């Protein structure tokens, strides 16, 4: 953080606050950090939002919109979008959650104030495009079915593996997603209001000495979307961090309904659906924070969140999901603080040593994996997906322009990744030889192997999670991601394998074409390298051995897939992704 700290000092100096005293504050679940800045007789807040992870434009745009609607969001005093710094009005320290610890008699009044603020917000008609000072704009997205489903998937992709030590099987996951798609149908199309998404007692500030809605300070709203008015209400009343009594919850729901022109029964149904959806998301996020980001402080909250989820699941509209949870996660387990098990596979090998001849002239002075596509290196796309899947132990081989690969690894922004290089500077070992040389770094367990010249996009079933869930130690040596040839952008071949109903692969052989091609991602056993050459060789040798043993399998990829093989392909994919 030394370089980042120097950048903050420079930012403050540029805006007239040289010599200000800085006080770091407790961070949150995101990559943002906050500091209180003391200068002369002023107290300000600094948001540090690293631009590789965060974008300050939504916060700035939404803050300006909220203030224009007479709501107390912090004023933006200074901005550096490129470096990710904001200097904000200091709204104080009296978060509702903190204040109520010493003044519990104020609970009903403060929650009524929060309800009134929410009602006022929801009476507005926000434009899809927000334009703010400082030349900042932001387009509000919709809280639609795809977003809602991607959030509930966090539970099956992170919590279940952390609980059981293995991915949920494809059938149970598909059932879970289908049940949610049906349950969310009444709420997924609603765009009635701005949904702040984290409207709860640790994001609401009591502004002492103010009156009316000016007493209610709002923070942490940068993820706002257009959606259903019940979402923020249940976020407030079914709080993952603070107990709200059933009596107070009911009183506040009645207060909300009395001022709203909605059907009470339908609204209560939607409230339950969104409460279940939110708490499923939170369970998944807390597990991910522990496994991926090494933040285990939130695990102690899981029993409360499970209680909130169980309460929501009592609504008849959610009966099928209640049955699913009773099968997959026993009640006694929900009452315990999660003791995470390692998610597998936990390691990956990226094949990045090739010469990239077909990418000339782009690769003349730049290794192919570092050629930019859609704003970042091809390699960065792969690393982001690996981290999303909880794979933070990554080995990469290097040969061509190796010094640039070393510089990339040393400067890689995501410090969650344990990044190691396998040195092939003296001799290029081909794909099989490269993986074999790296085995001491990869260990004896199964691991991913990924090509470095492709980019993939996922639908609700993400490729790396899907492969891990489909892995079967007893019958597989290699499990490949297979892409239909007609959907593979940048691929000009005739296909590689025939895919049987049971997932087993057979080579195209003498056939004119095959319907599927190998998509550059696989899971394999380390032991399959026994008796392999001690020199350069292709992984295809091991593919052939696995075929002979009937142990080469594939799983179909249903999202986008792009092979960045030539300059023309790179330009086409750049346009598609942009």
C-alpha positions in Angstrom: 0.0 0.0 0.0 3.0 2.4 0.1 2.6 3.4 -3.5 -1.1 3.8 -3.0 -0.5 5.9 0.1 1.8 8.2 -1.9 -0.9 8.6 -4.5 -3.4 9.6 -1.9 -0.9 12.3 -0.6 -0.5 13.6 -4.1 -4.3 13.6 -4.6 -4.8 15.6 -1.4 -2.0 18.0 -2.4 -3.5 18.7 -5.8 -6.8 19.6 -4.3 -5.4 22.0 -1.6 -5.1 19.6 1.4 -1.3 19.2 1.6 -0.3 18.1 5.1 -3.7 16.8 6.1 -3.8 14.2 8.8 -5.1 10.8 7.6 -6.9 8.3 9.8 -7.6 4.8 8.2 -11.1 3.5 8.9 -12.4 -0.1 9.0 -12.8 -1.5 5.5 -15.9 -3.3 4.1 -16.5 -6.4 2.0 -15.5 -4.7 -1.2 -12.1 -3.5 -2.4 -12.8 0.1 -1.3 -11.0 1.6 1.7 -11.9 4.7 3.6 -9.9 7.3 5.5 -11.0 10.3 7.6 -9.1 13.4 6.5 -8.4 16.2 9.0 -7.4 19.5 7.6 -7.4 22.7 9.6 -10.9 22.7 11.2 -12.4 20.4 8.6 -13.2 16.7 8.7 -13.6 15.0 5.3 -13.9 11.4 4.0 -11.6 9.9 1.4 -12.7 6.9 -0.6 -9.9 4.7 -2.0 -11.4 2.6 -4.9 -8.6 0.9 -6.8 -9.5 1.3 -10.5 -8.6 -2.3 -11.4 -11.5 -3.4 -9.1 -13.8 -0.4 -8.7 -15.3 2.4 -10.8 -16.1 5.6 -8.9 -18.5 6.8 -11.6 -21.6 5.0 -10.3 -21.1 6.4 -6.7 -20.6 10.0 -8.0 -23.6 9.8 -10.4 -26.0 8.3 -7.8 -24.8 10.6 -5.1 -25.6 13.6 -7.3 -29.0 12.1 -8.1 -29.9 11.5 -4.5 -28.9 15.0 -3.5 -31.0 16.4 -6.3 -34.0 14.6 -4.8 -33.4 16.1 -1.3 -31.8 13.1 0.2 -28.6 13.3 2.3 -25.9 11.6 0.2 -22.4 13.0 0.8 -21.2 15.9 -1.4 -18.4 15.1 -3.8 -15.6 17.6 -3.1 -12.8 16.2 -5.3 -12.5 13.4 -7.8 -9.7 11.5 -9.6 -11.4 8.8 -11.6 -8.2 7.4 -13.2 -6.6 6.8 -9.8 -9.8 5.9 -8.0 -10.0 8.6 -5.3 -12.9 10.6 -4.0 -13.0 13.3 -1.4 -16.4 13.4 0.3 -18.4 15.3 2.8 -18.1 13.7 6.2 -21.6 12.6 7.4 -20.3 11.6 10.8 -20.0 8.4 12.8 -23.5 7.8 14.0 -24.5 4.7 11.9 -27.9 3.5 13.0 -26.4 0.2 14.1 -23.8 1.9 16.3 -26.0 4.6 17.7 -28.7 2.1 18.7 -26.3 0.1 20.9 -26.3 3.0 23.3 -29.8 4.4 22.6 -32.0 1.4 22.0 -35.1 3.5 22.9 -34.6 5.3 19.6 -35.0 2.2 17.5 -38.6 2.7 16.4 -38.1 6.3 15.5 -34.9 5.6 13.5 -36.5 2.8 11.5 -39.6 4.9 10.9 -37.2 7.6 9.5 -35.6 5.0 7.3 -39.0 3.9 6.0 -39.9 7.5 5.2 -36.7 8.0 3.4 -37.3 4.9 1.4 -40.8 6.0 0.5 -39.5 9.4 -0.6 -36.9 7.8 -2.8 -39.4 5.4 -4.4 -41.8 8.2 -5.3 -39.1 9.6 -7.7 -38.9 8.6 -11.3 -35.2 8.1 -12.0 -33.9 8.4 -15.5 -31.9 5.4 -16.9 -29.0 7.7 -17.6 -27.5 9.8 -14.8 -25.3 12.8 -15.5 -23.3 14.3 -12.7 -20.8 17.1 -12.3 -17.1 16.4 -12.9 -18.0 15.1 -16.4 -19.3 11.8 -14.9 -22.2 9.8 -16.2 -23.7 6.4 -15.4 -26.4 4.2 -17.0 -28.5 2.5 -14.5 -28.9 -1.2 -15.1 -32.1 -3.3 -14.4 -32.4 -5.7 -11.5 -33.6 -8.3 -14.0 -33.7 -12.1 -13.9 -30.2 -12.6 -15.1 -28.8 -10.4 -12.2 -31.0 -12.1 -9.6 -30.0 -15.5 -10.8 -26.3 -14.7 -10.9 -26.6 -13.7 -7.3 -28.4 -16.8 -6.0 -25.8 -18.9 -7.9 -23.2 -17.7 -5.4 -24.6 -20.1 -2.8 -24.2 -23.2 -4.9 -20.9 -22.1 -6.4 -19.2 -20.9 -3.1 -21.1 -21.9 0.1 -21.9 -25.5 -0.9 -18.3 -26.3 -2.0 -17.0 -24.6 1.2 -19.4 -26.7 3.2 -18.9 -30.1 1.5 -15.4 -29.8 -0.1 -16.8 -30.4 -3.6 -18.9 -28.7 -6.2 -22.6 -29.4 -6.3 -23.4 -31.9 -9.0 -24.8 -30.5 -12.2 -28.3 -31.9 -11.7 -28.8 -30.4 -8.3 -27.4 -27.1 -9.4 -29.6 -27.0 -12.5 -32.7 -27.8 -10.3 -31.7 -25.0 -7.9 -31.4 -22.5 -10.7 -34.7 -23.6 -12.4 -36.6 -23.3 -9.1 -35.3 -19.8 -8.6 -36.1 -18.8 -12.2 -39.7 -19.8 -11.5 -39.8 -18.2 -8.0 -38.4 -14.9 -9.2 -40.9 -14.5 -12.0 -43.3 -12.1 -10.1 -40.4 -9.7 -9.3 -37.9 -10.0 -12.1 -39.6 -7.6 -14.5 -40.4 -4.8 -12.0 -38.5 -1.5 -12.7 -40.6 0.8 -10.4 -37.8 2.6 -8.5 -34.1 3.0 -7.7 -33.0 0.1 -5.5 -30.0 1.0 -3.4 -29.4 -2.8 -2.6 -27.6 -2.3 0.7 -30.2 -0.2 2.6 -29.6 -1.3 6.2 -28.6 -0.1 9.7 -24.8 -0.1 8.9 -25.3 2.1 5.8 -27.7 4.6 7.3 -26.4 7.6 9.2 -28.1 9.7 11.9 -27.2 13.3 11.3 -27.6 14.9 14.7 -29.1 18.4 14.7 -30.9 18.0 11.4 -34.6 17.7 10.8 -36.8 15.6 8.5 -35.2 13.5 5.8 -32.0 15.6 6.2 -31.5 13.7 9.4 -31.0 10.5 7.3 -27.6 10.1 5.8 -27.1 7.6 3.0 -23.8 5.8 2.1 -22.8 2.7 0.1 -25.2 3.1 -2.8 -22.9 2.7 -5.8 -24.4 -0.7 -6.8 -28.0 0.8 -7.2 -30.2 -0.7 -10.0 -33.7 -0.2 -11.2 -36.0 -2.8 -9.6 -38.7 -3.7 -7.1 -39.6 -1.5 -4.1 -39.7 -4.5 -1.7 -36.0 -5.1 -2.1 -34.7 -2.2 0.0 -37.4 -2.7 2.5 -36.5 -6.3 3.2 -32.8 -5.3 3.2 -33.6 -2.9 6.1 -35.8 -5.2 8.1 -34.1 -8.6 7.5 -30.7 -7.4 8.3 -27.7 -9.8 8.1 -25.8 -7.7 10.8 -28.5 -6.6 13.2 -31.5 -8.3 14.7 -34.9 -6.7 14.0 -37.7 -8.1 16.1 -40.7 -9.6 14.3 -42.9 -7.0 15.9 -40.8 -4.1 14.6 -40.6 -5.7 11.2 -44.4 -6.0 11.0 -44.9 -2.4 12.2 -42.6 -1.0 9.6 -44.1 -3.1 6.8 -47.5 -1.7 7.8 -46.1 1.8 7.8 -44.7 1.3 4.3 -47.9 -0.3 2.9 -50.1 2.5 4.4 -48.2 5.0 2.3 -48.0 2.9 -0.9 -50.5 2.2 -3.6 -49.8 -1.6 -3.9 -51.7 -4.8 -3.3 -50.7 -5.9 0.2 -50.8 -9.6 -0.4 -48.8 -9.5 -3.6 -46.3 -7.1 -2.0 -45.8 -9.4 1.0 -45.2 -12.3 -1.4 -42.7 -10.3 -3.3 -41.1 -9.2 0.0 -40.6 -12.8 1.0 -39.2 -13.8 -2.5 -36.7 -11.0 -2.4 -35.7 -11.6 1.2 -35.0 -15.2 0.3 -33.0 -14.2 -2.8 -31.0 -11.6 -0.9 -30.1 -13.9 2.0 -29.1 -16.7 -0.4 -26.8 -14.2 -2.1 -25.3 -13.1 1.2 -24.6 -16.6 2.3 -22.7 -17.2 -1.0 -20.9 -13.8 -0.7 -19.7 -14.5 2.9 -18.3 -17.9 1.8 -16.6 -16.3 -1.2 -15.1 -13.6 0.9 -13.5 -16.3 3.1 -12.3 -18.7 0.4 -11.3 -16.2 -2.3 -10.4 -13.0 -0.4 -9.2 -14.4 2.9 -11.9 -12.4 4.8 -13.4 -14.8 7.4 -14.9 -12.1 9.7 -18.3 -12.5 8.1 -18.7 -16.2 8.8 -19.9 -15.5 12.3 -23.0 -13.9 10.8 -24.0 -17.0 8.8 -26.4 -18.5 11.4 -28.4 -15.2 11.5 -28.6 -15.1 7.7 -29.7 -18.7 7.6 -32.4 -17.8 10.1 -33.6 -14.9 7.9 -33.6 -17.2 4.9 -35.7 -19.8 6.7 -38.2 -17.2 7.8 -38.6 -16.1 4.2 -38.9 -19.7 2.9 -42.1 -20.2 5.0 -44.1 -18.3 2.3 -46.0 -20.7 0.1 -44.5 -19.2 -3.1 -41.2 -20.6 -2.0 -42.2 -24.1 -0.9 -40.2 -25.9 -3.7 -37.1 -24.0 -2.7 -37.7 -24.8 0.9 -37.8 -28.5 0.0 -34.5 -28.2 -2.0 -32.7 -26.6 1.0 -34.0 -29.3 3.4 -32.4 -31.9 1.1 -29.1 -30.2 0.4 -28.3 -28.4 3.7 -29.4 -29.9 7.0 -30.9 -27.6 9.6 -28.2 -28.3 12.2 -25.5 -27.3 9.8 -27.2 -24.0 9.2 -26.9 -23.1 12.9 -23.1 -23.5 12.9 -20.4 -21.1 11.8 -19.0 -22.4 8.5 -15.7 -24.2 8.8 -14.7 -23.9 5.1 -13.2 -26.8 3.2 -10.8 -26.2 0.3 -12.5 -25.8 -3.0 -11.1 -28.1 -5.7 -9.4 -27.8 -8.1 -7.4 -25.1 -6.3 -4.6 -24.7 -8.8 -4.2 -23.9 -12.5 -1.6 -24.0 -15.2 -1.7 -21.4 -17.9 0.2 -22.3 -21.1 1.8 -19.0 -22.1 5.2 -19.8 -23.5 4.4 -20.1 -27.2 5.9 -17.9 -30.0 2.6 -16.5 -31.3 3.8 -16.5 -34.9 0.2 -16.3 -36.3 -0.3 -13.1 -34.3 2.6 -11.2 -36.1 3.1 -8.3 -36.3 1.3 -7.8 -33.0 3.4 -10.4 -31.3 6.8 -9.1 -32.6 7.4 -7.0 -29.5 4.7 -8.3 -27.2 4.0 -11.9 -26.0 0.7 -13.1 -27.4 -0.9 -13.5 -23.9 -0.3 -9.8 -23.2 -1.8 -8.5 -26.3 -4.8 -6.3 -25.3 -8.4 -7.2 -26.1 -11.4 -5.2 -24.8 -9.2 -3.0 -22.6 -6.9 -5.6 -21.0 -4.5 -8.3 -21.8 -5.8 -11.7 -23.0 -4.1 -13.2 -19.9 -6.0 -10.8 -17.6 -9.3 -12.1 -18.8 -8.3 -15.6 -17.9 -6.9 -14.6 -14.5 -10.1 -12.8 -13.6 -12.2 -15.9 -14.3 -9.9 -18.1 -12.3 -10.1 -15.8 -9.3 -13.9 -15.7 -9.7 -13.9 -19.5 -9.4 -11.7 -19.4 -6.3 -8.5 -20.5 -8.1 -5.8 -18.2 -6.8 -2.7 -20.5 -7.1 -1.6 -20.1 -10.7 1.4 -21.4 -12.5 2.4 -20.0 -15.9 5.2 -21.0 -18.2 7.3 -18.5 -20.1 9.7 -18.6 -23.1 9.2 -16.0 -25.7 9.9 -12.4 -24.5 10.0 -13.9 -21.0 11.1 -10.7 -19.4 7.7 -9.1 -20.3 5.9 -12.1 -18.7 8.1 -11.6 -15.6 7.2 -7.9 -15.4 3.5 -8.7 -15.8 3.6 -11.2 -12.9 5.5 -8.8 -10.7 3.1 -6.0 -11.4 -0.1 -8.0 -11.4 -2.7 -5.9 -9.6 -4.7 -8.7 -8.0 -2.7 -9.6 -4.9 -5.0 -12.5 -4.1 -3.3 -14.5 -6.8 -0.3 -16.6 -5.9 1.5 -16.3 -9.2 4.5 -18.4 -10.1 6.5 -18.9 -13.3 7.8 -22.1 -14.8 11.0 -21.1 -16.7 11.3 -22.5 -20.3 13.7 -19.7 -21.5 16.3 -22.2 -22.6 14.0 -24.6 -24.5 10.3 -24.5 -25.4 8.8 -27.8 -24.2 5.4 -27.7 -26.0 2.1 -28.0 -24.0 2.7 -31.5 -22.5 6.3 -30.9 -21.6 5.5 -27.5 -20.2 2.9 -28.9 -17.8 5.2 -31.8 -16.8 8.0 -29.4 -15.9 5.6 -27.4 -13.7 4.3 -30.5 -11.8 6.5 -29.7 -8.7 4.6 -26.4 -8.5 1.2 -27.9 -9.2 1.4 -30.8 -6.8 -0.3 -34.3 -6.9 -3.9 -33.3 -7.0 -6.0 -32.5 -10.1 -5.6 -29.1 -11.6 -6.9 -26.9 -14.4 -4.9 -26.3 -17.6 -5.8 -23.3 -19.7 -4.6 -22.0 -23.1 -3.7 -18.3 -23.0 -5.1 -17.4 -26.4 -8.8 -17.6 -25.7 -11.5 -15.6 -23.9 -14.7 -17.1 -22.7 -18.0 -15.7 -21.4 -20.3 -17.6 -19.1 -24.0 -18.0 -18.8 -25.6 -19.0 -15.5 -23.5 -22.2 -15.4 -19.9 -20.9 -15.3 -17.3 -23.0 -17.2 -14.8 -23.6 -14.4 -17.4 -24.4 -11.8 -19.2 -26.7 -14.2 -16.0 -28.6 -15.0 -15.2 -29.0 -11.3 -18.8 -30.2 -10.5 -18.6 -32.7 -13.4 -15.2 -34.1 -12.4 -15.4 -37.8 -11.4 -12.1 -39.2 -10.1 -13.2 -42.8 -10.6 -13.8 -42.7 -14.3 -11.8 -39.6 -15.7 -8.2 -38.8 -16.4 -9.1 -35.6 -18.3 -12.3 -33.5 -18.5 -12.3 -30.9 -21.3 -14.5 -27.9 -22.0 -16.1 -28.6 -25.4 -17.4 -25.8 -27.6 -19.7 -26.3 -30.6 -17.7 -25.5 -33.7 -20.4 -23.2 -35.1 -20.3 -21.1 -31.9 -16.5 -20.8 -31.6 -15.5 -17.3 -32.8 -12.0 -17.2 -34.4 -11.9 -21.0 -34.9 -11.5 -22.2 -38.5 -11.0 -26.0 -38.0 -13.3 -28.9 -38.5 -13.7 -29.9 -34.9 -11.7 -32.2 -32.6 -14.0 -34.7 -30.9 -17.3 -36.4 -31.0 -19.2 -36.0 -27.7 -21.2 -39.0 -26.5 -24.3 -38.7 -24.3 -22.4 -39.9 -21.3 -19.7 -37.2 -21.9 -17.1 -39.5 -23.2 -15.0 -38.1 -26.1 -13.8 -39.9 -29.2 -11.4 -38.3 -31.7 -12.6 -37.1 -35.1 -10.2 -39.4 -36.7 -10.8 -39.8 -40.5 -14.2 -38.1 -40.3 -14.5 -34.9 -42.3 -15.7 -33.0 -39.3 -16.8 -33.2 -35.7 -19.4 -31.1 -34.0 -17.2 -30.0 -31.1 -13.7 -28.5 -30.5 -11.6 -28.5 -27.4 -12.1 -25.1 -25.8 -8.7 -24.7 -24.2 -9.7 -25.5 -20.6 -9.5 -28.8 -18.9 -9.1 -30.6 -15.6 -6.5 -33.4 -15.4 -4.8 -35.7 -13.0 -1.1 -35.3 -12.3 -0.6 -39.1 -12.4 -1.4 -39.2 -16.1 2.1 -37.8 -16.7 3.7 -41.1 -15.5 5.8 -42.6 -18.4 5.4 -39.5 -20.5 8.5 -38.1 -22.3 11.1 -36.0 -20.4 11.4 -33.6 -23.3 9.0 -31.5 -25.4 5.7 -33.2 -26.2 2.1 -32.1 -26.9 -0.7 -32.7 -24.5 -2.4 -34.5 -27.4 -0.2 -37.5 -26.5 -2.0 -37.7 -23.1 -5.4 -37.1 -24.8 -4.7 -40.2 -26.9 -3.8 -42.3 -23.9 -6.9 -41.2 -22.1 -9.0 -42.1 -25.1 -7.4 -45.6 -25.2 -8.3 -46.1 -21.6 -11.9 -44.7 -22.1 -11.1 -41.9 -19.6 -11.3 -38.8 -21.8 -14.5 -36.8 -21.1 -16.0 -33.5 -22.1 -18.6 -31.0 -20.9 -20.4 -28.6 -23.2 -19.8 -24.9 -22.9 -23.0 -22.8 -23.4 -21.5 -19.3 -23.3 -19.4 -17.2 -25.6 -16.0 -18.5 -26.7 -13.4 -16.5 -28.7 -10.0 -17.7 -30.1 -7.6 -14.8 -30.4 -5.4 -16.5 -32.9 -4.6 -13.8 -35.6 -4.7 -10.0 -35.8 -7.9 -10.1 -37.8 -9.5 -12.4 -35.2 -8.3 -10.0 -32.4 -10.0 -7.1 -34.2 -13.2 -9.0 -34.6 -13.3 -10.1 -31.0 -12.4 -6.6 -29.8 -15.4 -5.3 -31.6 -17.7 -8.0 -30.3 -16.6 -7.6 -26.7 -16.6 -3.8 -26.7 
